[in-house]
Amino acid sequence: MIVLTHFGNGNRIAVNVDLIEKVEETPDTVITLVNGTRYLVKESLDQIIDEMVEVKARVLRLANSAPGPGEGKRLRLVKSDSDIDEHPEEPHRPGVEPR
């Protein structure tokens, strides 16, 4: 999510970067989501792109970082279908047959 400033009322709004279809400067900045919703915001096109890149970079950093002591699994990169574990390790529960 990126936090932007609504042009009309000055309220802050959070926008899911994965749902952004396009960003236009007309000269005001208009964000169009994949569902057709449009937002007029105060930030420039370049500022929005920088925020989107930072969000994606943060996700990749988390995905590539090793879990610390006592932590569970973190995000991981999946490059192809063969990288997906059909049956991730699950604790065995008595009376329940493993898959």
Wavefront OBJ file of the C-alpha trace (Angstrom):
o trace
v 0.000 0.000 0.000
v 1.103 3.555 -0.648
v -0.303 6.550 1.209
v -1.376 9.485 -0.949
v -3.228 12.767 -0.439
v -6.715 13.084 -1.951
v -6.783 16.269 -4.025
v -10.346 17.339 -3.143
v -10.460 17.108 0.633
v -6.798 16.622 1.608
v -7.516 13.309 3.330
v -4.820 10.650 3.245
v -5.741 7.495 1.356
v -3.931 4.155 1.110
v -3.871 2.536 -2.318
v -2.905 -1.070 -3.067
v -0.102 -0.808 -5.649
v -1.075 -4.166 -7.155
v -4.461 -2.705 -8.147
v -3.102 0.362 -9.967
v -3.667 0.140 -13.717
v -2.266 3.533 -14.650
v -1.158 6.911 -13.306
v -1.629 10.019 -15.434
v -0.668 13.679 -15.131
v -3.364 15.714 -16.871
v -1.741 18.074 -15.394
v -3.305 16.877 -12.104
v -2.354 13.350 -11.085
v -5.061 10.752 -11.664
v -4.707 7.142 -10.507
v -6.904 4.540 -12.202
v -7.348 1.158 -10.535
v -7.994 -2.084 -12.400
v -11.687 -1.919 -11.391
v -12.051 1.536 -12.992
v -12.025 3.569 -9.754
v -10.168 6.845 -10.233
v -8.473 9.037 -7.639
v -7.255 12.603 -8.083
v -4.214 13.036 -5.798
v -1.753 15.787 -4.909
v 1.417 13.718 -5.415
v 3.208 13.853 -8.762
v 3.565 10.937 -11.165
v 7.262 10.646 -10.271
v 6.524 10.606 -6.523
v 3.957 7.830 -6.991
v 6.351 5.749 -9.082
v 9.059 6.168 -6.415
v 6.600 5.024 -3.707
v 5.523 2.008 -5.778
v 9.139 0.968 -6.380
v 9.881 1.291 -2.649
v 6.892 -0.912 -1.725
v 7.902 -3.612 -4.212
v 11.550 -3.442 -3.032
v 10.416 -3.823 0.596
v 8.442 -6.961 -0.305
v 11.453 -8.442 -2.104
v 13.752 -7.635 0.836
v 11.363 -9.461 3.177
v 11.108 -12.391 0.783
v 14.875 -12.745 0.577
v 15.671 -12.293 4.253
v 16.397 -15.364 6.326
v 14.159 -15.936 9.334
v 15.762 -15.168 12.670
v 16.042 -17.568 15.597
v 12.650 -18.857 16.674
v 10.855 -17.322 13.703
v 8.708 -19.218 11.249
v 9.027 -19.197 7.484
v 8.942 -15.884 5.699
v 7.912 -14.952 2.206
v 9.877 -16.571 -0.595
v 10.251 -15.965 -4.292
v 8.423 -18.381 -6.572
v 9.939 -18.336 -10.043
v 7.887 -21.129 -11.582
v 5.214 -23.685 -10.771
v 7.924 -26.233 -9.974
v 9.078 -24.023 -7.068
v 5.698 -24.399 -5.327
v 5.597 -27.079 -2.657
v 2.277 -28.879 -3.065
v 2.313 -30.003 0.555
v 4.295 -27.691 2.807
v 5.550 -29.217 6.016
v 2.676 -29.566 8.422
v 2.890 -30.795 11.983
v 1.596 -34.341 12.336
v -1.601 -34.441 14.372
v -2.456 -37.699 16.130
v -5.376 -39.457 14.480
v -4.974 -37.502 11.226
v -3.320 -39.210 8.301
v -0.699 -37.060 6.531
v -1.394 -36.235 2.866
l 1 2 3 4 5 6 7 8 9 10 11 12 13 14 15 16 17 18 19 20 21 22 23 24 25 26 27 28 29 30 31 32 33 34 35 36 37 38 39 40 41 42 43 44 45 46 47 48 49 50 51 52 53 54 55 56 57 58 59 60 61 62 63 64 65 66 67 68 69 70 71 72 73 74 75 76 77 78 79 80 81 82 83 84 85 86 87 88 89 90 91 92 93 94 95 96 97 98 99
